[in-house]
Amino acid sequence: MAKKTADKVKIKLTKSLIGATQTQIKVVKALGLHKTNDVVEHAPSATIMGMVNKISHMVEVVE
């Protein structure tokens, strides 16, 4: 039987970066998101969830 690894959180960019502050743009890029509707997977660490909290109005967490 395969061993289950740590759960992943899918993060989807739902809003455009137009009009966002430079700090918000840097956070989006650091998460690995580039265009609207991009989806990335990350382990749900405190750092990643803090980044998602900073741009919560621009992203959607898909479990």
Backbone hydrogen bonds, N-H to C=O, Kabsch-Sander energy under -0.5 kcal/mol:
donor,donor_aa,acceptor,acceptor_aa,energy
9,V,42,H,-3.3
10,K,62,V,-1.8
11,I,40,V,-2.9
12,K,60,E,-2.8
13,L,38,D,-2.1
14,T,12,K,-0.7
14,T,58,M,-2.5
15,K,58,M,-1.6
20,A,17,L,-2.0
25,I,21,T,-2.2
26,K,22,Q,-2.2
27,V,23,T,-1.9
28,V,24,Q,-2.2
29,K,25,I,-2.3
30,A,26,K,-2.3
31,L,27,V,-1.6
32,G,28,V,-0.5
32,G,29,K,-1.0
33,L,28,V,-2.0
37,N,13,L,-3.6
38,D,35,K,-1.7
40,V,11,I,-2.1
42,H,9,V,-2.3
45,S,43,A,-2.5
49,M,45,S,-2.4
50,G,46,A,-1.8
51,M,47,T,-1.9
52,V,48,I,-2.3
53,N,49,M,-1.9
54,K,50,G,-1.6
55,I,51,M,-1.2
56,S,53,N,-1.0
58,M,55,I,-2.2
59,V,55,I,-1.1
60,E,12,K,-2.4
62,V,10,K,-3.1
62,V,60,E,-0.7
63,E,61,V,-0.6
